[in-house]
Amino acid sequence: MIKNIRLPSSLRSKMLYVSIGGLALGLAVYFILTQLGMLLVDRVYMSDEAVKKRRTEIYAEFSDFVRTNSINARDTAAVSEWTSEHPYVTVVIFGRGNDHRRYHAGETQTEDSAKSYDYSRYGSIYLVRFNDGLHQVAISDGSDARQRIIVGVTSVFISCLAFILLNMWYTQRLTDRIIRLSKDAAEVSSGDLEKSIAADGCDEISTLASSMDEMRRSVMERMGNESRAWEANAELITAISHDIRTPMTSMLGYLGLLNDSDFEDKERCRQFTASAYAKAMELKELTDELFRYFLVYGKSELDMHPEEYDGRLLLEQLLGEAEFDIIDAGFRIQRLEFRGECNISADPLYLKRVLDNIVSNIKKYADRSRPIMVISELSGGRLSLCVSNYISRSMERVESTKIGLRTCRKIMEAMGGSFTVTSDSEHFAAELSIPAVEKAAE
């Protein structure tokens, strides 16, 4: 089975791939243009008609030069000067016998008189009237070499241009992505936190964009949490102000009566004092709840030290202490335990604080004539504990601010668990849940 090979996606790797691709593109362009250009030179520029036409033009120009300047056939300097101005033209002037002279690019070559000269490679033989008589002249046009050089240079230039354009195209793409990222970051920094930062691609730029967008979402989440915290604190202050004002007004009234009146009835004085003391205790409970609330919610992270414990043993210990307080307050308990064994990661001190809050609510609001139900369950990788009670109808009590319940929820969420409350006019139930690792049955 052949696995898909995933190439590295860093900017350095991509630049290397683009450079290699540009080099391959340039070579392909060079090869195609060279072959096409050479084909055009062979088929068009070097066609019989074109060659014949150029030779005829060169012959006419050379003849005009000889006639105008009264050149002799042996005037080597003059003919060499003319060929130097026509570097791709070769002129052979045939003399009597084997006395032949070859002129090319300003240079002169005299053929050996003993050597037979090859007339055929110069094509047609022209007659030119020099100042000293009529001579045969062979003319060769090598300007196709110039055309081939032009084809080669043009092919190299265009292939280099293709390489540069490909790299410029990729660089422009990177530049556009960076500019877009900069604009998105500028909009976010100006206060538009709803503006998402695009993270297209899979390289360092996209990683940076993803990190910036994650930072934007974190800022939004933190601002949302702060806003909700401000709202919750405002609600809390309003509720606390109302709850504190009621017992404080009553306590001030009782103390005012005790201060302004001269009571001879000690029993009535004792009743006023007891009532004032009860109201003071209500204030103490409210301030204690407020202190516990800010102790938990005043920290961004709770100072927990979770450890691994046997779930059954830890729950037995914590419930044993809680049940003692509940029974001591005059309540009955009905308990249903979970089956199986498990381990949990928890901080016992914070877990005890949750149970203490539940016990405190039971003491204040539960109906003593009805039993308190304590049910534990191990299911789905979680250990749950539910404590429910009937709500007392006759007990005079301060309206709950639910500070303790909010504290419990914060603690359980910090331990990776949950805390939920359900209630109606007659019943109240608090359920806490924490992740657990079940043990295999031996």
KEDREN-992279 format. One record per residue (C-alpha): residue number from 1; residue in three letters; x negated, y, z. Coordinates in pm, whole numbers, plus 32768, in hexadecimal, padded with zeros to 4 digits. Layout:
NUM_ala_X_Y_Z
...
***
This chain:
1_met_8000_8000_8000
2_ile_7F70_8150_7F98
3_lys_7F9C_8265_8093
4_asn_7FD0_83CE_802C
5_ile_7E8F_8494_804E
6_arg_7EC9_85E9_80E5
7_leu_7DC0_86E7_808A
8_pro_7D45_87E3_818B
9_ser_7E1C_891D_818C
10_ser_7D36_8A20_8226
11_leu_7CF1_8B62_816D
12_arg_7B89_8AF9_813A
13_ser_7BF7_89B2_809A
14_lys_7CF9_8A61_7FC1
15_met_7BF7_8B5C_7F47
16_leu_7B12_8A3A_7EF0
17_tyr_7C2C_898C_7E31
18_val_7C7E_8ACD_7D75
19_ser_7B10_8AFF_7D1B
20_ile_7AF1_899B_7C9D
21_gly_7C38_89C3_7BDC
22_gly_7BBD_8B0D_7B4A
23_leu_7A78_8A6A_7ADF
24_ala_7B33_894C_7A3A
25_leu_7C1E_8A43_7991
26_gly_7AF7_8B14_7916
27_leu_7A47_89E2_7885
28_ala_7B87_8971_77DA
29_val_7BC0_8ACB_7747
30_tyr_7A54_8ADB_76D5
31_phe_7A69_8987_762D
32_ile_7BB4_89D0_757E
33_leu_7B4F_8B2B_7507
34_thr_79F9_8AB0_7492
35_gln_7A8A_8993_73CB
36_leu_7B9A_8A70_7338
37_gly_7AA3_8B88_72E6
38_met_79A9_8A9F_7242
39_leu_7AC1_8A03_717A
40_leu_7B2E_8B5C_70FF
41_val_79C6_8BB2_70A1
42_asp_799F_8A6E_6FDE
43_arg_7AF2_8A74_6F38
44_val_7B1F_8BEA_6EF9
45_tyr_79DB_8CAC_6F17
46_met_7908_8B9F_6E71
47_ser_7A02_8B3E_6D66
48_asp_797E_8B36_6C01
49_glu_7A3D_8C6B_6B9A
50_ala_79CD_8D36_6CC9
51_val_785F_8CCB_6C9F
52_lys_7865_8D1B_6B2B
53_lys_7904_8E6D_6B6C
54_arg_7801_8ECE_6C76
55_arg_76DF_8E5F_6B95
56_thr_776D_8F2A_6A78
57_glu_7787_905C_6B5A
58_ile_7623_9026_6BDA
59_tyr_75A3_8FFE_6A74
60_ala_764E_9140_6A08
61_glu_75C3_91FA_6B38
62_phe_7462_916F_6AFF
63_ser_746C_91BF_698A
64_asp_74DD_9321_69D5
65_phe_73C0_9344_6AD1
66_val_72BD_92CA_69D1
67_arg_7343_93A9_68BD
68_thr_736B_94DE_6993
69_asn_7211_94C6_6A30
70_ser_7159_9443_68F6
71_ile_70D9_9314_69B2
72_asn_6FDA_9229_6914
73_ala_6FFF_90B1_6946
74_arg_6EB4_90B3_6A03
75_asp_6F0E_91D9_6AE2
76_thr_6F09_9108_6C1B
77_ala_6F29_922A_6D0F
78_ala_7067_92B4_6C71
79_val_7115_9163_6C56
80_ser_70AD_9109_6DBD
81_glu_713F_9252_6E39
82_trp_7289_9205_6D8D
83_thr_729B_90A7_6E23
84_ser_724C_9135_6F7B
85_glu_738C_9200_6F5D
86_his_7445_90C2_6EF6
87_pro_73C4_8FC5_6FF3
88_tyr_74AF_8EAC_6F88
89_val_744F_8EC2_6E14
90_thr_7333_8DFA_6D76
91_val_72B1_8E6F_6C22
92_val_71CA_8D9B_6B4A
93_ile_712D_8E46_6A1B
94_phe_70AF_8D47_6923
95_gly_6F76_8DAB_6868
96_arg_6EC7_8D0A_6741
97_gly_6E56_8BA5_6780
98_asn_6E63_8B52_68F1
99_asp_6E2D_8CB4_6968
100_his_6F62_8CDB_6A44
101_arg_6F9A_8DC4_6B69
102_arg_7097_8D92_6C80
103_tyr_7117_8EBD_6D49
104_his_71DA_8E98_6E8E
105_ala_7214_8F8E_6FAE
106_gly_70F3_906A_6F47
107_glu_6FFE_8F4C_6F21
108_thr_6F5E_8ED4_6DDD
109_gln_6EF2_8D73_6D87
110_thr_6E30_8D23_6C4C
111_glu_6E64_8BC3_6BD1
112_asp_6D39_8AEA_6B7B
113_ser_6D0F_8AE3_6A00
114_ala_6CD8_896D_6A11
115_lys_6E24_8932_6ABF
116_ser_6F64_88F5_6A06
117_tyr_7077_89DA_6A84
118_asp_71D8_895F_6AD0
119_tyr_72BF_8A42_6A0C
120_ser_7400_898E_6A64
121_arg_7414_89F0_6BD5
122_tyr_7440_8B5C_6B7A
123_gly_756A_8B25_6A9A
124_ser_758F_8BF7_6963
125_ile_7464_8CA3_68C3
126_tyr_7492_8E15_6875
127_leu_73D3_8EEA_677F
128_val_735C_9035_6808
129_arg_72B2_913F_6737
130_phe_718B_91C2_67FC
131_asn_70B7_92E5_678D
132_asp_6FB6_91F2_6700
133_gly_70AC_910D_6650
134_leu_71C4_9011_6675
135_his_719C_8F0C_6789
136_gln_7267_8DED_6815
137_val_72E1_8E23_6977
138_ala_7382_8D2B_6A65
139_ile_7456_8DBD_6B80
140_ser_74B5_8CFF_6CBD
141_asp_75B4_8D83_6DBB
142_gly_757F_8D05_6F1F
143_ser_767B_8DEE_6FC1
144_asp_7742_8CBD_7034
145_ala_7643_8CA3_7151
146_arg_76B3_8DFB_71C2
147_gln_781D_8D8C_71BB
148_arg_77CA_8C57_7284
149_ile_7716_8D2E_7385
150_ile_7848_8E12_7397
151_val_7926_8CE0_73CB
152_gly_7843_8C60_74E0
153_val_782C_8DB0_7592
154_thr_79A4_8DEA_7573
155_ser_79EC_8C8D_75FA
156_val_7907_8CC7_7724
157_phe_79A7_8E19_7769
158_ile_7B0B_8D96_7758
159_ser_7AB9_8C62_782B
160_cys_7A1A_8D41_7936
161_leu_7B4A_8E23_7922
162_ala_7C2E_8CF5_7959
163_phe_7B61_8C92_7A8B
164_ile_7B72_8DF5_7B17
165_leu_7CE9_8E1A_7AD1
166_leu_7D3A_8CD4_7B81
167_asn_7C76_8D41_7CB5
168_met_7D12_8E9B_7CA6
169_trp_7E6E_8DFE_7C92
170_tyr_7E2F_8D2C_7DCA
171_thr_7D90_8E52_7E80
172_gln_7EC0_8F26_7E29
173_arg_7FA3_8E1A_7EBB
174_leu_7EDC_8E1C_7FFE
175_thr_7EE1_8F98_8004
176_asp_805B_8F9F_7FD0
177_arg_808C_8EAA_80EF
178_ile_7FAF_8F79_81D5
179_ile_8066_90BB_8173
180_arg_81B7_9015_81B0
181_leu_813D_8F95_8302
182_ser_80BF_90F1_8359
183_lys_820F_918E_82FC
184_asp_82D1_908E_83CA
185_ala_81E9_90C6_84F2
186_ala_8214_9240_84CF
187_glu_8391_921D_84D3
188_val_8381_913F_8607
189_ser_8290_9229_86B9
190_ser_837B_934B_8670
191_gly_8489_929C_873D
192_asp_8543_91C6_863F
193_leu_851E_907A_86F6
194_glu_8630_8FDD_8622
195_lys_8549_8FEF_84F3
196_ser_84BB_8E94_84BB
197_ile_8354_8E72_8443
198_ala_8339_8D94_830F
199_ala_8242_8C76_832D
200_asp_8230_8BE1_81D0
201_gly_8110_8AFE_8174
202_cys_8035_8A21_824D
203_asp_7EEE_8AD5_8293
204_glu_7E59_8BCC_838A
205_ile_7F3E_8CE7_8315
206_ser_8078_8C15_8347
207_thr_7FF4_8BA4_849A
208_leu_7FBF_8D0E_84FC
209_ala_811E_8D69_8481
210_ser_81B4_8C46_8546
211_ser_80FB_8CB1_8680
212_met_8171_8E17_8656
213_asp_82D8_8DA5_861E
214_glu_82C3_8CC4_8750
215_met_8241_8DEC_8817
216_arg_8367_8EBB_8795
217_arg_845F_8DB1_8805
218_ser_83B1_8D98_8957
219_val_83CD_8F0F_8985
220_met_853E_8F02_8925
221_glu_8579_8DE1_8A14
222_arg_84C2_8E93_8B2C
223_met_8581_8FD4_8AEE
224_gly_86C4_8F0C_8AEB
225_asn_8666_8E65_8C31
226_glu_8611_8FB5_8CCA
227_ser_875B_9043_8C51
228_arg_881A_8F1D_8CE2
229_ala_8751_8F3B_8E23
230_trp_87AC_90AA_8E3E
231_glu_8919_9058_8E07
232_ala_890C_8F3E_8F05
233_asn_885F_901E_9002
234_ala_895E_9130_8FC7
235_glu_8A77_9037_9001
236_leu_89C2_8FB4_9134
237_ile_8992_9110_91C5
238_thr_8B00_915F_918B
239_ala_8B6F_901B_9231
240_ile_8A79_9040_9351
241_ser_8AE3_91AA_9389
242_his_8C4E_913F_93A6
243_asp_8C00_9011_947F
244_ile_8B1F_90D1_956A
245_arg_8C0C_91F7_9588
246_thr_8D2D_9120_9609
247_pro_8C86_9082_973C
248_met_8BBC_91BC_977E
249_thr_8CF9_9291_978C
250_ser_8D97_919B_987F
251_met_8C5E_9189_9954
252_leu_8C40_9304_9960
253_gly_8DAD_9316_99C9
254_tyr_8D7B_9220_9AE8
255_leu_8C3D_92CC_9B59
256_gly_8CE5_941F_9B42
257_leu_8E01_93A9_9C21
258_leu_8D06_931C_9D18
259_asn_8C40_945E_9D17
260_asp_8D64_9552_9D2F
261_ser_8E42_9496_9E27
262_asp_8E16_9442_9F93
263_phe_8E94_92DD_9F9B
264_glu_8EFD_9255_A0EA
265_asp_8F77_9115_A045
266_lys_8E38_904D_A029
267_glu_8EE6_8F3F_9F61
268_arg_8F4A_9035_9E52
269_cys_8DEB_90CA_9E54
270_arg_8D5F_8F6D_9E26
271_gln_8E48_8F31_9D00
272_phe_8DD6_9071_9C55
273_thr_8C6D_9017_9C96
274_ala_8CA1_8EB8_9C0A
275_ser_8D4D_8F44_9AD4
276_ala_8C32_903C_9A9D
277_tyr_8B37_8F22_9AC8
278_ala_8BF1_8E49_99CA
279_lys_8BEC_8F65_98CE
280_ala_8A7A_8F98_990E
281_met_8A3F_8E26_98C8
282_glu_8AFE_8E4A_9780
283_leu_8A15_8F67_9724
284_lys_88EC_8E8F_9783
285_glu_8965_8D73_96A0
286_leu_8993_8E66_9580
287_thr_8839_8EFB_95AC
288_asp_87A3_8D9E_95CC
289_glu_8847_8D36_9484
290_leu_87CF_8E76_93E1
291_phe_866D_8E33_945B
292_arg_8674_8CCF_93D5
293_tyr_86F9_8D4B_9288
294_phe_85E1_8E48_9258
295_leu_84E3_8D4D_92D7
296_val_853F_8C70_91B0
297_tyr_85A9_8D67_90A1
298_gly_849E_8E66_90FA
299_lys_8396_8D7E_9062
300_ser_836E_8D36_8EF2
301_glu_82F3_8BD9_8F4C
302_leu_832F_8B1C_908F
303_asp_8200_8AA7_914F
304_met_8255_8936_9139
305_his_8178_880A_9178
306_pro_8236_86E3_90E2
307_glu_81BB_8582_9129
308_glu_822D_8424_90D4
309_tyr_8316_838B_91D8
310_asp_83EE_8259_91FC
311_gly_8546_82E5_91AA
312_arg_8604_8210_92A3
313_leu_851B_8252_93C9
314_leu_850B_83CB_938B
315_leu_8685_83E6_9364
316_glu_86BE_8317_949E
317_gln_85DF_83FA_9569
318_leu_8676_853F_94EA
319_leu_87DE_84C3_9504
320_gly_879D_843A_9660
321_glu_8744_8597_96E0
322_ala_8865_8638_9624
323_glu_8964_8539_969B
324_phe_88F6_856D_9804
325_asp_8942_86E3_97E9
326_ile_8A91_86A0_9740
327_ile_8AFF_859D_9842
328_asp_8A86_867D_995D
329_ala_8B6B_878D_98D5
330_gly_8C99_86A8_98FA
331_phe_8CBA_8613_979C
332_arg_8CDE_84AD_9725
333_ile_8C11_8426_9604
334_gln_8C5F_831E_9501
335_arg_8B2F_82B6_943A
336_leu_8AFD_81EE_92FA
337_glu_8994_8198_92A1
338_phe_88FF_8152_914B
339_arg_887C_8002_90DE
340_gly_871E_7FC2_9063
341_glu_85CA_805A_90A9
342_cys_8524_818C_9010
343_asn_840E_828B_9031
344_ile_8445_8402_9022
345_ser_835E_852E_900A
346_ala_83CF_8638_9101
347_asp_8368_872F_920E
348_pro_840E_86B2_9352
349_leu_840F_880B_93F5
350_tyr_84D2_88AC_92D9
351_leu_85B6_877C_92BC
352_lys_8603_879A_9431
353_arg_8655_890B_93FD
354_val_875B_88A5_92F9
355_leu_87FA_87AC_93EC
356_asp_87EC_88AE_9506
357_asn_88B6_899F_942D
358_ile_89B6_888F_93E6
359_val_89CF_883B_955B
360_ser_89F7_89AD_95AF
361_asn_8B1A_89CC_94B9
362_ile_8BBE_8894_954E
363_lys_8BA9_8921_96AD
364_lys_8C46_8A6A_9644
365_tyr_8D52_8A00_954E
366_ala_8D9F_8889_956C
367_asp_8ED6_87F8_960E
368_arg_8E6B_8735_9743
369_ser_8F9C_8653_9732
370_arg_8F2C_85C4_95E4
371_pro_8DF2_84F4_95A6
372_ile_8CC0_8574_94EA
373_met_8C72_8499_93BA
374_val_8B03_8459_936B
375_ile_8ACC_8393_9228
376_ser_897B_8343_9189
377_glu_894F_82A9_9031
378_leu_8829_8232_8F5A
379_ser_887E_823B_8DE7
380_gly_87E6_82A6_8C9C
381_gly_8692_82F4_8D31
382_arg_871F_83E5_8E33
383_leu_8765_83D1_8FA7
384_ser_889F_8492_9004
385_leu_8931_84F1_9156
386_cys_8A93_8576_9176
387_val_8B1B_860B_92BC
388_ser_8C8E_8661_92C0
389_asn_8D80_86DB_93CA
390_tyr_8EDC_8766_93FE
391_ile_8EF1_88DE_9431
392_ser_8F79_8952_9580
393_arg_90B9_8A1E_9566
394_ser_90C7_8AA1_96CA
395_met_8F5E_8B13_9701
396_glu_8F25_8C89_96F4
397_arg_8DE8_8CC1_9636
398_val_8D23_8DBE_9574
399_glu_8D53_8DAD_93FD
400_ser_8C2A_8CF2_9365
401_thr_8B2C_8DB4_9297
402_lys_8AA9_8C6A_9203
403_ile_8944_8CD6_924D
404_gly_88ED_8B80_92DA
405_leu_897B_8ACE_91A9
406_arg_88AE_8BA6_90BE
407_thr_877A_8B57_918D
408_cys_87C1_89E2_9171
409_arg_87E6_89F9_8FF9
410_lys_869A_8AB2_8FD6
411_ile_85E4_89B0_90AC
412_met_866F_8883_8FF3
413_glu_8626_8918_8E9C
414_ala_84BE_8959_8F0C
415_met_849E_87E4_8F59
416_gly_8528_8785_8E03
417_gly_867E_872E_8E8F
418_ser_87D2_87D2_8E9D
419_phe_88CD_8850_8F9B
420_thr_8A41_886D_8F4E
421_val_8B6C_88D3_901E
422_thr_8CDA_8882_8FE3
423_ser_8DF7_8904_90B8
424_asp_8F69_894B_90C1
425_ser_905A_89C2_91CE
426_glu_902F_8881_929B
427_his_8EE6_87DD_923F
428_phe_8D7B_883F_9224
429_ala_8C62_8769_9195
430_ala_8AF0_87AB_9164
431_glu_8A1F_86C0_908C
432_leu_88A6_86C6_906A
433_ser_87E9_85F4_8F6D
434_ile_8677_85B1_8F38
435_pro_85B5_84DD_8E3A
436_ala_8560_837E_8EB8
437_val_8493_8258_8E40
438_glu_854D_8118_8E83
439_lys_848A_7FED_8F09
440_ala_84AE_7E9C_8E68
441_ala_8560_7D99_8F3C
442_glu_846F_7C9F_8FD5
***
